[in-house]
């Protein structure tokens, strides 16, 4: 048999062997457990030798080195509490001539965690270095391919008490519909019946909907050199929905569209700095209250990290600039997002990890303004200037719902909606992981956001005479709290995780275009909770069930009349996922 010599970090094997070769235990149950772990370790090494992963000389060297380290550790460790001596009974004087051998107590949970960590690290290194695969081409080590496919059943059940869509259309035509937080509910179809014109509501606020949905993603990344990398990702979804990659089934068996979801360059001149450019993964530390998990950013970002000697405290800083829309004629500049975040990753103990981040984001030229880029004809119709008209619109392809909108063209019947407020959210994020329940973990996180651009007086100046005395209302802050318990990651058979969250996000705390699209079917002006359970069915195969209940905080209509001030929208959602990663 031909053996292939491969590098194995001796410290990994030393950890496992050290736990069992130090000395015989003073108590029978500990001795039995340690002997079992000893035999398991020897069997693992023997299997590696028989499969050609290790040579016999290399295996013997690892065992010898582990025994030497164990002996050195025992000799160097002073006598202390919590140990038993081989030449005395517990509580004895220890005056015998035999040398003192101390055995640290390891609970069953700790032994299980140690075995799992050693196994996972060895297997991960084996996959990464391709042990036992001779003459592999060099590019294999530089290219990584990964992806996932998810099949989802989703049922959305709006409350029967929701304000009917007809009321939104009626508000639009009543002359008091110049403000809204759900513009898409005001959609209508104009029809003529018996010579009379009618506007039939096209929005849905009360009817349940069931869908089967599919998501497929394929990502390829390449390490060009130690300092340069590149990557791209293909995904299903829609060209006009940046916060969802789902494809709804039931399209007459027509084929699905595939889009370029990521395409970026990455520079790592050293271990402290990372630069990215293109359509990049989310560079910010945050939650779905601000950024959807499906969102990618277009632009440039730079991150820096600082390490102390033991890396228990790692401060970081990230800055980025992302164009949203190029400059158009008549504009003072294009639309863009700039952001900066500072924070730190901390490990106060070996079983506790904490991460903190404080971010400031600013959207430039996204707020609405009165639009006079049209004129009214004598017949009552209007003609728009194709160059400048609509330049202040917060378009349907961008918005979700929740942000306060006003009609930028109040003299024109067909509304063009613009954002009432500027958006400059300050966001504080914190998360912690507690690993005291091995192999399980408790993960908690919280986030608070406040929009520093929320200013009613500024809105009145931009909106023009039609809104000179109008208070658009709305709220400028929001928060989310999340918790998860179980396996840190559900990656294998039997792994499980319970999750829950509660969110209260005011209408204008953050921009509704880029945050989560699931709770309340997306956007802001929402409060509600989620409950979830994930179960591993096989390696990298997971079944997930999630229930979401969300409702509006403020009226989705403006508050000019009593009826409109009581408008509401509530929806409960059930999602059942089968997800496979590779």
RODO-2510 file (C-alpha; in nm, 4 decimals, decimal comma):
residues 582
     n   res          X          Y          Z
     1     x     0,0000     0,0000     0,0000
     2     x     0,1313     0,3425    -0,0885
     3     x     0,0957     0,6024     0,1836
     4     x     0,0670     0,9748     0,1256
     5     x     0,2287     1,1931     0,3867
     6     x     0,0188     1,4949     0,4755
     7     x     0,0634     1,7731     0,7316
     8     x    -0,1474     1,7322     1,0424
     9     x    -0,1363     1,9872     1,3210
    10     x     0,0118     1,7822     1,6095
    11     x    -0,1514     2,0087     1,8639
    12     x    -0,4962     1,8797     1,7668
    13     x    -0,4019     1,5202     1,8329
    14     x    -0,2068     1,6274     2,1400
    15     x    -0,5171     1,7823     2,2900
    16     x    -0,7183     1,4645     2,2570
    17     x    -0,4376     1,2309     2,3619
    18     x    -0,3380     1,4561     2,6504
    19     x    -0,6873     1,4244     2,7900
    20     x    -0,6498     1,0471     2,8156
    21     x    -0,2778     0,9704     2,8630
    22     x    -0,2058     1,1966     3,1599
    23     x    -0,2642     0,9243     3,4251
    24     x    -0,5126     0,6634     3,5454
    25     x    -0,8101     0,8242     3,7209
    26     x    -0,8655     0,7868     4,0910
    27     x    -1,2292     0,7010     4,0472
    28     x    -1,3583     0,4072     3,8459
    29     x    -1,6082     0,5971     3,6326
    30     x    -1,3484     0,8570     3,5303
    31     x    -1,0942     0,5867     3,4525
    32     x    -1,3433     0,4071     3,2322
    33     x    -1,4349     0,7232     3,0423
    34     x    -1,0708     0,8218     2,9928
    35     x    -0,9774     0,4725     2,8740
    36     x    -1,2660     0,4808     2,6247
    37     x    -1,1489     0,8146     2,4910
    38     x    -0,7919     0,6781     2,4768
    39     x    -0,8974     0,3807     2,2682
    40     x    -1,1117     0,6021     2,0435
    41     x    -0,8147     0,8277     1,9722
    42     x    -0,5869     0,5313     1,8955
    43     x    -0,8538     0,3837     1,6672
    44     x    -0,8893     0,7143     1,4817
    45     x    -0,5160     0,7320     1,4209
    46     x    -0,5118     0,3689     1,3070
    47     x    -0,7910     0,4358     1,0557
    48     x    -0,5981     0,7338     0,9172
    49     x    -0,2941     0,5104     0,8721
    50     x    -0,4883     0,2291     0,7044
    51     x    -0,6579     0,4736     0,4637
    52     x    -0,3266     0,6234     0,3586
    53     x    -0,3902     0,9617     0,5126
    54     x    -0,1016     0,9167     0,7608
    55     x     0,2174     0,7144     0,7384
    56     x     0,3005     0,4788     1,0234
    57     x     0,6069     0,6872     1,1129
    58     x     0,3991     1,0039     1,1229
    59     x     0,1353     0,8414     1,3471
    60     x     0,4016     0,7132     1,5886
    61     x     0,5615     1,0568     1,5956
    62     x     0,2273     1,2207     1,6807
    63     x     0,1646     0,9795     1,9690
    64     x     0,5164     1,0206     2,1011
    65     x     0,4935     1,3980     2,0850
    66     x     0,1564     1,3943     2,2617
    67     x     0,2936     1,1733     2,5403
    68     x     0,5931     1,4034     2,5830
    69     x     0,3722     1,7096     2,6082
    70     x     0,1439     1,5349     2,8538
    71     x     0,4396     1,4410     3,0723
    72     x     0,5765     1,7956     3,0581
    73     x     0,2353     1,9380     3,1481
    74     x     0,2027     1,7031     3,4468
    75     x     0,5545     1,7806     3,5688
    76     x     0,5077     2,1555     3,5334
    77     x     0,1662     2,1762     3,7041
    78     x     0,1800     2,2569     4,0768
    79     x    -0,0343     2,0784     4,3296
    80     x    -0,3803     2,2325     4,3620
    81     x    -0,7387     2,1820     4,4516
    82     x    -0,9658     1,9677     4,2435
    83     x    -0,7084     1,6850     4,1828
    84     x    -0,6631     1,3338     4,3183
    85     x    -0,3270     1,1705     4,3945
    86     x    -0,2412     0,8166     4,2914
    87     x    -0,0696     0,7210     4,6212
    88     x    -0,3417     0,8341     4,8635
    89     x    -0,7099     0,8237     4,9315
    90     x    -0,9110     1,1458     4,8879
    91     x    -0,8427     1,3550     5,1942
    92     x    -0,5226     1,1614     5,2832
    93     x    -0,1832     1,3058     5,3686
    94     x    -0,0015     1,1977     5,0565
    95     x     0,3240     1,1017     5,2377
    96     x     0,3978     0,7932     5,0279
    97     x     0,7067     0,7603     4,8117
    98     x     0,5223     0,7146     4,4824
    99     x     0,5174     1,0231     4,2552
   100     x     0,2072     1,2370     4,2604
   101     x    -0,0078     1,2147     3,9466
   102     x    -0,2947     1,4598     3,9105
   103     x    -0,5936     1,4048     3,6866
   104     x    -0,8115     1,7064     3,5994
   105     x    -1,1813     1,6317     3,6117
   106     x    -1,3607     1,6541     3,2752
   107     x    -1,7387     1,6424     3,2723
   108     x    -1,9167     1,4326     3,0124
   109     x    -2,0299     1,7525     2,8361
   110     x    -1,6715     1,8810     2,8222
   111     x    -1,5421     1,5471     2,6881
   112     x    -1,8152     1,5454     2,4231
   113     x    -1,7304     1,8996     2,3205
   114     x    -1,3585     1,8162     2,3001
   115     x    -1,4213     1,5102     2,0832
   116     x    -1,6503     1,7058     1,8500
   117     x    -1,4061     1,9944     1,8175
   118     x    -1,1130     1,7654     1,7373
   119     x    -1,3174     1,5686     1,4850
   120     x    -1,4530     1,8761     1,3092
   121     x    -1,1134     2,0462     1,2920
   122     x    -0,9423     1,7358     1,1546
   123     x    -1,2158     1,6776     0,8964
   124     x    -1,2159     2,0452     0,7952
   125     x    -0,8399     2,0382     0,7471
   126     x    -0,8665     1,7131     0,5526
   127     x    -1,1232     1,8623     0,3150
   128     x    -0,9294     2,1859     0,2760
   129     x    -0,5936     2,0178     0,2108
   130     x    -0,7487     1,7250     0,0198
   131     x    -0,5734     1,4487     0,2095
   132     x    -0,5410     1,1309     0,0140
   133     x    -0,5948     1,3055    -0,3251
   134     x    -0,2563     1,2829    -0,4989
   135     x    -0,1596     1,4989    -0,7959
   136     x    -0,4569     1,7360    -0,7545
   137     x    -0,4375     2,0312    -0,9971
   138     x    -0,3105     2,3511    -0,8385
   139     x    -0,6221     2,5546    -0,9192
   140     x    -0,8328     2,3338    -0,6891
   141     x    -0,6646     2,4927    -0,3897
   142     x    -0,7442     2,8420    -0,5196
   143     x    -1,1090     2,8043    -0,6282
   144     x    -1,4040     2,7437    -0,3999
   145     x    -1,7533     2,6479    -0,5173
   146     x    -2,0552     2,6542    -0,2871
   147     x    -2,4276     2,6971    -0,3109
   148     x    -2,7673     2,6030    -0,1775
   149     x    -3,1161     2,5102    -0,2944
   150     x    -3,4228     2,5835    -0,0838
   151     x    -3,7822     2,4713    -0,1393
   152     x    -4,0373     2,6717     0,0585
   153     x    -4,4069     2,6544     0,1270
   154     x    -4,5415     2,9911     0,2365
   155     x    -4,8898     3,0898     0,3514
   156     x    -4,9772     3,4552     0,4149
   157     x    -5,2995     3,5131     0,6034
   158     x    -5,4004     3,8816     0,6388
   159     x    -5,6504     3,9722     0,9086
   160     x    -6,0137     3,9994     0,8022
   161     x    -6,0253     4,3267     1,0010
   162     x    -5,7678     4,4956     0,7792
   163     x    -5,8708     4,8187     0,6091
   164     x    -6,0033     4,7214     0,2613
   165     x    -5,7982     4,8178    -0,0428
   166     x    -6,1009     5,0116    -0,1728
   167     x    -6,0556     5,2571     0,1160
   168     x    -5,7011     5,3348     0,0026
   169     x    -5,8226     5,4083    -0,3514
   170     x    -6,1060     5,6198    -0,2152
   171     x    -5,8570     5,8216    -0,0096
   172     x    -5,6505     5,8835    -0,3219
   173     x    -5,9466     6,0238    -0,5140
   174     x    -6,0886     6,2172    -0,2177
   175     x    -5,8188     6,4803    -0,2378
   176     x    -5,6792     6,3812     0,1018
   177     x    -5,4645     6,0978    -0,0268
   178     x    -5,1485     6,3030    -0,0638
   179     x    -4,9823     6,1112     0,2213
   180     x    -4,9488     5,7369     0,2718
   181     x    -4,7297     5,4616     0,4156
   182     x    -4,8556     5,1911     0,1790
   183     x    -4,8661     5,3399    -0,1696
   184     x    -4,9066     5,0026    -0,3386
   185     x    -5,2404     4,9504    -0,1605
   186     x    -5,3617     5,2550    -0,3566
   187     x    -5,3139     5,0807    -0,6887
   188     x    -5,6209     5,0603    -0,9097
   189     x    -5,7393     4,9634    -1,2558
   190     x    -5,9536     5,2127    -1,4486
   191     x    -6,2565     5,0554    -1,6192
   192     x    -6,5628     5,1917    -1,7968
   193     x    -6,9010     5,0290    -1,7364
   194     x    -7,2167     5,1567    -1,9074
   195     x    -7,0413     5,4816    -1,9891
   196     x    -6,9291     5,5410    -1,6308
   197     x    -6,5648     5,5351    -1,5178
   198     x    -6,4653     5,3271    -1,2163
   199     x    -6,1403     5,2657    -1,0297
   200     x    -6,1143     4,9047    -0,9136
   201     x    -5,8616     4,8439    -0,6370
   202     x    -5,5762     4,6160    -0,7410
   203     x    -5,4126     4,5916    -0,4000
   204     x    -5,4742     4,3037    -0,1576
   205     x    -5,5182     4,3636     0,2146
   206     x    -5,7581     4,0863     0,3220
   207     x    -5,7189     3,7761     0,1029
   208     x    -5,4975     3,4824     0,2036
   209     x    -5,2270     3,3606    -0,0335
   210     x    -5,0393     3,0294    -0,0546
   211     x    -4,7221     2,9852    -0,2584
   212     x    -4,4529     2,7288    -0,3285
   213     x    -4,1212     2,9035    -0,3754
   214     x    -3,7735     2,7997    -0,4861
   215     x    -3,4354     2,9577    -0,4248
   216     x    -3,1138     2,8410    -0,5922
   217     x    -2,7740     3,0048    -0,5478
   218     x    -2,4286     2,9168    -0,6815
   219     x    -2,1161     3,1054    -0,5741
   220     x    -1,7594     3,0765    -0,7018
   221     x    -1,4649     3,2493    -0,5355
   222     x    -1,1011     3,2430    -0,6398
   223     x    -0,7840     3,3233    -0,4501
   224     x    -0,5690     3,4773    -0,7198
   225     x    -0,2821     3,5365    -0,4787
   226     x    -0,2297     3,5809    -0,1077
   227     x    -0,3456     3,9412    -0,1429
   228     x    -0,6024     3,9281    -0,4252
   229     x    -0,9329     3,7441    -0,4570
   230     x    -1,2465     3,7584    -0,6700
   231     x    -1,5912     3,6071    -0,6659
   232     x    -1,9389     3,6034    -0,8120
   233     x    -2,2738     3,4444    -0,7348
   234     x    -2,5731     3,3480    -0,9468
   235     x    -2,9228     3,3309    -0,8019
   236     x    -3,2901     3,3018    -0,8821
   237     x    -3,5285     3,5883    -0,8109
   238     x    -3,6402     3,9104    -0,9731
   239     x    -3,4438     4,1899    -1,1393
   240     x    -3,6484     4,4462    -0,9449
   241     x    -3,6490     4,2865    -0,5993
   242     x    -3,3149     4,3235    -0,4250
   243     x    -3,4322     4,1754    -0,0904
   244     x    -3,5690     3,8419    -0,2130
   245     x    -3,4171     3,5620    -0,4207
   246     x    -3,7324     3,3480    -0,4281
   247     x    -3,8903     3,2206    -0,7468
   248     x    -4,2616     3,1444    -0,7143
   249     x    -4,3677     2,8146    -0,8702
   250     x    -4,6681     2,7947    -1,0971
   251     x    -4,5410     2,9824    -1,4030
   252     x    -4,6860     2,7398    -1,6604
   253     x    -4,3643     2,5348    -1,6428
   254     x    -4,1685     2,8225    -1,7929
   255     x    -3,7974     2,8369    -1,7148
   256     x    -3,6636     3,0607    -1,4388
   257     x    -3,4421     3,3623    -1,4781
   258     x    -3,0972     3,3612    -1,3225
   259     x    -2,9284     3,6840    -1,2150
   260     x    -2,5784     3,7955    -1,1256
   261     x    -2,6223     3,8541    -0,7540
   262     x    -2,2573     3,9220    -0,6701
   263     x    -1,9440     4,0144    -0,8659
   264     x    -1,6561     4,1615    -0,6702
   265     x    -1,2837     4,2000    -0,6237
   266     x    -1,1222     4,1648    -0,2828
   267     x    -0,7831     4,2896    -0,1699
   268     x    -0,6163     4,1783     0,1540
   269     x    -0,2779     4,3556     0,1610
   270     x    -0,2269     4,2258     0,5152
   271     x    -0,4262     4,0637     0,7940
   272     x    -0,5450     4,4016     0,9201
   273     x    -0,7093     4,5501     0,6093
   274     x    -0,9688     4,4289     0,3549
   275     x    -1,0835     4,6231     0,0487
   276     x    -1,3817     4,5183    -0,1667
   277     x    -1,5251     4,6651    -0,4869
   278     x    -1,8124     4,5680    -0,7157
   279     x    -2,1369     4,4035    -0,6095
   280     x    -2,0210     4,2825    -0,2719
   281     x    -2,1638     4,0890     0,0257
   282     x    -2,3025     4,2969     0,3109
   283     x    -1,9977     4,4553     0,4833
   284     x    -2,1889     4,5710     0,7919
   285     x    -2,2501     4,4014     1,1255
   286     x    -2,6269     4,4253     1,1790
   287     x    -2,9659     4,2550     1,1724
   288     x    -3,2513     4,2207     0,9259
   289     x    -3,4228     4,5234     1,0787
   290     x    -3,1852     4,7412     0,8750
   291     x    -3,0437     4,5082     0,6069
   292     x    -3,2155     4,2066     0,4529
   293     x    -3,0060     3,8893     0,4591
   294     x    -3,0533     3,8688     0,0801
   295     x    -2,9209     4,2194     0,0122
   296     x    -2,5890     4,2801    -0,1628
   297     x    -2,4227     4,6188    -0,2010
   298     x    -2,2900     4,7914    -0,5131
   299     x    -1,9837     5,0068    -0,4569
   300     x    -1,6650     5,0003    -0,2511
   301     x    -1,5959     4,9177     0,1137
   302     x    -1,2871     4,9052     0,3336
   303     x    -1,2498     4,7281     0,6678
   304     x    -0,9696     4,7388     0,9242
   305     x    -0,9022     4,5193     1,2275
   306     x    -0,6600     4,5427     1,5181
   307     x    -0,5375     4,2387     1,7139
   308     x    -0,4044     4,2176     2,0661
   309     x    -0,1627     3,9443     2,1643
   310     x    -0,4212     3,6790     2,2499
   311     x    -0,6896     3,8201     2,0183
   312     x    -0,9503     3,8348     2,2926
   313     x    -1,0338     4,1926     2,1876
   314     x    -1,0475     4,2801     1,8177
   315     x    -1,1597     4,6365     1,7373
   316     x    -1,2777     4,6942     1,3807
   317     x    -1,3913     4,9766     1,1533
   318     x    -1,5702     4,9717     0,8167
   319     x    -1,6462     5,2513     0,5701
   320     x    -1,8307     5,2278     0,2387
   321     x    -1,9772     5,4252    -0,0499
   322     x    -2,2526     5,2781    -0,2670
   323     x    -2,4240     5,4475    -0,5641
   324     x    -2,7999     5,3874    -0,5817
   325     x    -2,8755     5,5852    -0,8990
   326     x    -2,6514     5,7807    -1,1340
   327     x    -2,6886     6,1567    -1,1629
   328     x    -2,9720     6,2672    -1,3894
   329     x    -3,0225     6,5974    -1,5764
   330     x    -3,1424     6,8674    -1,3399
   331     x    -3,0119     6,6902    -1,0285
   332     x    -2,7404     6,8229    -0,8016
   333     x    -2,5960     6,4740    -0,7704
   334     x    -2,6824     6,1096    -0,7988
   335     x    -2,8393     5,9018    -0,5252
   336     x    -2,5985     5,7173    -0,3008
   337     x    -2,5417     5,5639     0,0404
   338     x    -2,2390     5,6309     0,2583
   339     x    -2,1755     5,4539     0,5850
   340     x    -1,9251     5,4071     0,8644
   341     x    -1,9183     5,1571     1,1490
   342     x    -1,6874     5,0977     1,4444
   343     x    -1,7022     4,8130     1,6908
   344     x    -1,5194     4,5278     1,8572
   345     x    -1,5254     4,1501     1,8931
   346     x    -1,4586     4,0408     2,2497
   347     x    -1,3942     3,7096     2,4257
   348     x    -1,4179     3,7880     2,7976
   349     x    -1,4008     3,4131     2,8726
   350     x    -1,3331     3,0992     2,6723
   351     x    -1,7059     3,0288     2,6629
   352     x    -1,8366     3,3772     2,5890
   353     x    -1,8137     3,5822     2,2705
   354     x    -1,9457     3,9366     2,2376
   355     x    -1,9652     4,1709     1,9388
   356     x    -2,0596     4,5389     1,9405
   357     x    -2,1068     4,7850     1,6565
   358     x    -2,2104     5,1498     1,6155
   359     x    -2,2938     5,2619     1,2615
   360     x    -2,4009     5,5799     1,0859
   361     x    -2,5591     5,5655     0,7400
   362     x    -2,6591     5,8556     0,5175
   363     x    -2,8682     5,8445     0,1997
   364     x    -2,7929     6,1326    -0,0349
   365     x    -3,0586     6,2897    -0,2620
   366     x    -3,3158     6,0224    -0,1858
   367     x    -3,5681     6,2474    -0,0080
   368     x    -3,8678     6,3757    -0,2058
   369     x    -3,9238     6,7320    -0,3324
   370     x    -4,2089     6,9115    -0,5017
   371     x    -4,1927     6,8236    -0,8716
   372     x    -4,3065     7,0891    -1,1174
   373     x    -4,1629     6,9162    -1,4204
   374     x    -4,5018     6,9121    -1,5972
   375     x    -4,7731     7,1538    -1,7007
   376     x    -5,1495     7,1258    -1,7044
   377     x    -5,3307     7,1580    -2,0376
   378     x    -5,6521     7,3580    -2,0833
   379     x    -5,8442     7,0322    -2,1128
   380     x    -5,7387     6,9377    -1,7620
   381     x    -5,4745     6,6827    -1,8591
   382     x    -5,1034     6,7199    -1,7982
   383     x    -4,7857     6,6851    -2,0020
   384     x    -4,4622     6,5851    -1,8312
   385     x    -4,1137     6,7060    -1,9160
   386     x    -3,9406     6,3767    -1,9967
   387     x    -3,6011     6,5042    -1,8848
   388     x    -3,6705     6,6185    -1,5291
   389     x    -4,0160     6,4911    -1,4343
   390     x    -4,0162     6,2190    -1,1690
   391     x    -3,6564     6,2704    -1,0597
   392     x    -3,7627     6,2917    -0,6921
   393     x    -3,9747     5,9765    -0,6989
   394     x    -3,9324     5,6912    -0,4534
   395     x    -4,0271     5,4317    -0,7113
   396     x    -4,2314     5,1157    -0,6849
   397     x    -3,9363     4,8998    -0,7879
   398     x    -3,7381     5,0309    -0,4913
   399     x    -3,9775     5,0779    -0,2007
   400     x    -4,1511     4,8137     0,0087
   401     x    -4,3922     4,9815     0,2508
   402     x    -4,3911     5,1699     0,5776
   403     x    -4,1967     5,4889     0,5048
   404     x    -4,4051     5,8085     0,5028
   405     x    -4,4623     5,9236     0,1434
   406     x    -4,6119     6,2376    -0,0054
   407     x    -4,7336     6,3200    -0,3553
   408     x    -4,4577     6,5178    -0,5258
   409     x    -4,6944     6,6268    -0,8056
   410     x    -5,0040     6,7399    -0,6100
   411     x    -5,1680     6,9064    -0,9125
   412     x    -5,1462     6,5866    -1,1162
   413     x    -5,4050     6,3100    -1,0642
   414     x    -5,1606     6,0219    -1,1212
   415     x    -4,9482     6,0298    -0,8028
   416     x    -4,5706     6,0287    -0,7981
   417     x    -4,4572     5,9355    -0,4466
   418     x    -4,1536     6,0785    -0,2694
   419     x    -4,0021     6,0247     0,0752
   420     x    -4,1249     6,2719     0,3349
   421     x    -3,8071     6,2511     0,5418
   422     x    -3,4353     6,2286     0,4912
   423     x    -3,2686     5,9118     0,6160
   424     x    -2,9585     5,9279     0,8331
   425     x    -2,9998     5,6329     1,0724
   426     x    -2,7655     5,5795     1,3649
   427     x    -2,7632     5,2087     1,4525
   428     x    -2,6310     5,0339     1,7643
   429     x    -2,5950     4,6544     1,7392
   430     x    -2,4863     4,3982     1,9994
   431     x    -2,4670     4,0193     2,0012
   432     x    -2,3390     3,7539     2,2401
   433     x    -2,2845     3,3781     2,2277
   434     x    -2,2713     3,1703     2,5455
   435     x    -2,1158     2,8244     2,5097
   436     x    -2,1735     2,7018     2,8642
   437     x    -2,4156     2,4286     2,7540
   438     x    -2,1887     2,2243     2,5254
   439     x    -2,2597     2,1104     2,2630
   440     x    -2,5373     2,3729     2,2603
   441     x    -2,5071     2,7502     2,2545
   442     x    -2,7284     3,0399     2,3552
   443     x    -2,7096     3,3285     2,1079
   444     x    -2,8736     3,6646     2,1753
   445     x    -2,8648     3,9944     1,9857
   446     x    -3,0294     4,3350     1,9933
   447     x    -3,0311     4,6406     1,7715
   448     x    -3,1592     4,9962     1,8055
   449     x    -3,1907     5,2488     1,5214
   450     x    -3,2776     5,6187     1,5252
   451     x    -3,3164     5,8329     1,2128
   452     x    -3,1251     6,1582     1,2679
   453     x    -3,2726     6,2988     0,9442
   454     x    -3,6303     6,2969     1,0762
   455     x    -3,7396     6,6665     1,0546
   456     x    -4,0977     6,7863     0,9924
   457     x    -3,9870     7,1441     0,9136
   458     x    -3,7476     7,0158     0,6486
   459     x    -4,0307     6,8118     0,4941
   460     x    -4,2519     7,1215     0,4637
   461     x    -3,9786     7,3171     0,2877
   462     x    -3,9248     7,0456     0,0293
   463     x    -4,2879     6,9434    -0,0223
   464     x    -4,4117     7,2877    -0,1323
   465     x    -4,7232     7,4921    -0,0645
   466     x    -4,9642     7,1967    -0,0767
   467     x    -4,8057     7,0591     0,2433
   468     x    -4,6988     7,3838     0,4098
   469     x    -4,9046     7,3126     0,7234
   470     x    -4,9244     6,9334     0,7116
   471     x    -4,7643     6,7171     0,9781
   472     x    -4,6938     6,3841     0,8066
   473     x    -4,6506     6,2034     1,1371
   474     x    -4,4446     5,8869     1,1678
   475     x    -4,1826     5,7562     1,4108
   476     x    -3,8071     5,7852     1,3857
   477     x    -3,6764     5,4871     1,5849
   478     x    -3,7020     5,1105     1,6133
   479     x    -3,5520     4,8080     1,7842
   480     x    -3,5233     4,4312     1,7523
   481     x    -3,4385     4,1549     2,0025
   482     x    -3,3414     3,8025     1,8970
   483     x    -3,2485     3,4746     2,0673
   484     x    -3,1482     3,1281     1,9497
   485     x    -3,0690     2,8112     2,1451
   486     x    -2,9336     2,4816     2,0202
   487     x    -2,6477     2,3899     1,7928
   488     x    -2,4562     2,6986     1,6726
   489     x    -2,5092     2,5759     1,3168
   490     x    -2,7484     2,3092     1,1931
   491     x    -2,5149     2,1151     0,9641
   492     x    -2,5710     1,7463     1,0413
   493     x    -2,8300     1,4828     1,1305
   494     x    -2,9916     1,5519     1,4663
   495     x    -2,8717     1,9090     1,4991
   496     x    -3,1462     2,1490     1,6030
   497     x    -3,2013     2,5127     1,6883
   498     x    -3,4880     2,7170     1,8339
   499     x    -3,5157     3,0848     1,7356
   500     x    -3,7362     3,3772     1,8321
   501     x    -3,7383     3,7522     1,7805
   502     x    -3,9470     4,0605     1,8489
   503     x    -3,9360     4,3763     1,6388
   504     x    -4,0820     4,7265     1,6781
   505     x    -3,9721     4,9481     1,3915
   506     x    -4,1208     5,2929     1,3392
   507     x    -4,2283     5,4075     0,9951
   508     x    -3,9201     5,6219     0,9285
   509     x    -3,6517     5,4660     1,1473
   510     x    -3,4734     5,3141     0,8461
   511     x    -3,5317     5,3047     0,4718
   512     x    -3,7895     5,0347     0,3931
   513     x    -3,6292     4,9463     0,0575
   514     x    -3,3465     4,7352     0,1999
   515     x    -3,4683     4,5646     0,5164
   516     x    -3,6426     4,2311     0,5806
   517     x    -3,9219     4,1294     0,3423
   518     x    -4,0806     3,8536     0,5568
   519     x    -4,2310     3,9967     0,8767
   520     x    -4,5519     4,1763     0,7818
   521     x    -4,4498     4,1079     0,4178
   522     x    -4,1706     4,3591     0,4425
   523     x    -4,0827     4,7159     0,5255
   524     x    -4,1184     4,9367     0,8318
   525     x    -4,4064     5,0694     1,0465
   526     x    -4,4306     4,7175     1,1883
   527     x    -4,4275     4,5406     1,5205
   528     x    -4,4429     4,1664     1,5704
   529     x    -4,2623     3,8440     1,6545
   530     x    -4,1182     3,5351     1,4907
   531     x    -4,0864     3,1753     1,6163
   532     x    -3,8711     2,9197     1,4388
   533     x    -3,7331     2,5662     1,4625
   534     x    -3,4580     2,4153     1,2467
   535     x    -3,3751     2,0433     1,2366
   536     x    -3,0878     1,8679     1,0625
   537     x    -3,2084     1,5778     0,8462
   538     x    -2,8687     1,4825     0,7052
   539     x    -2,5355     1,6456     0,6386
   540     x    -2,5973     2,0075     0,5226
   541     x    -2,9695     1,9288     0,4917
   542     x    -3,2134     2,1182     0,7095
   543     x    -3,5874     2,1369     0,7658
   544     x    -3,7049     2,4728     0,8975
   545     x    -4,0428     2,5952     1,0200
   546     x    -4,1087     2,9606     1,0975
   547     x    -4,4160     3,1544     1,2053
   548     x    -4,4264     3,5343     1,1728
   549     x    -4,6933     3,7717     1,3043
   550     x    -4,6727     4,1417     1,2169
   551     x    -4,9008     4,4437     1,2264
   552     x    -4,8757     4,8163     1,1546
   553     x    -4,7913     5,0673     1,4279
   554     x    -4,9258     5,3887     1,2718
   555     x    -5,2050     5,4162     1,0161
   556     x    -5,0853     5,3286     0,6641
   557     x    -5,3005     5,6220     0,5461
   558     x    -5,2525     5,9843     0,6463
   559     x    -5,4264     6,1215     0,9521
   560     x    -5,6372     6,3911     0,7825
   561     x    -5,9642     6,2164     0,8637
   562     x    -6,0726     6,0039     1,1579
   563     x    -6,1411     5,6970     0,9419
   564     x    -5,8004     5,7112     0,7802
   565     x    -5,6249     5,7484     1,1145
   566     x    -5,7654     5,4081     1,2151
   567     x    -5,6487     5,2209     0,9041
   568     x    -5,4456     4,9095     0,9855
   569     x    -5,2794     4,6090     0,8280
   570     x    -5,1945     4,2796     0,9982
   571     x    -5,0684     3,9548     0,8455
   572     x    -4,9513     3,6177     0,9820
   573     x    -4,7105     3,4077     0,7768
   574     x    -4,6102     3,0404     0,7888
   575     x    -4,2912     2,9268     0,6145
   576     x    -4,1773     2,5651     0,5825
   577     x    -3,8323     2,5223     0,4264
   578     x    -3,6260     2,2305     0,3004
   579     x    -3,2744     2,3603     0,2480
   580     x    -2,9683     2,1784     0,1110
   581     x    -2,6234     2,3376     0,1052
   582     x    -2,3151     2,2193    -0,0763
***
